[in-house]
């Protein structure tokens, strides 16, 4: 499926979704959540009572708003749907069930990574892909980003979600690259 675009004067993705993301009169919107440019909507088919989730990607530039819509049965590669919407879906399509579990898994892993990052101490050496980083400090109170020094001495801010949980466990000095 492609992108549907048109020129409009909306202030935000939330406002765009409110006015543009609607199904026919055979469906009722129950819930909606906006995460960046991703819009998660829970609809109910009035005739059957089936509840399902749609995912709309929204972009805008120079007054042109574009969207790409899909539903949970497509197994979209966007996993930021909040739990309060996930639990209300009654769609039993295997791809939809798998997609909802991936959304939950992403949230569980994010929580584990933030907890691991909170346990780091200044000077701990951690892994980021094949590179060793020296942890300096948490960039923000939520610890969703951390500041580290590379082996070359450069200092960068890293989103914690880009790490694998095991990378946030401090490396002991005696560990070699083959043990990582």
Secondary structure, DSSP 8 states (H G I E B T S, - for coil): ---EEEE---SSHHHHHHHH----TTEEEEEEEEETTEEEEEEEETTT--EEEEEEEEEEETTEEEEEEEEGGG--S-----HHHHTT-----HHHHHHHHHHHHHHHHHHHHHHHHHT--TT-EEEETTEEEEEEEESSTT-SEEEEE-TTS-EEEEEGGGS-GGGGS---TT--GGG-
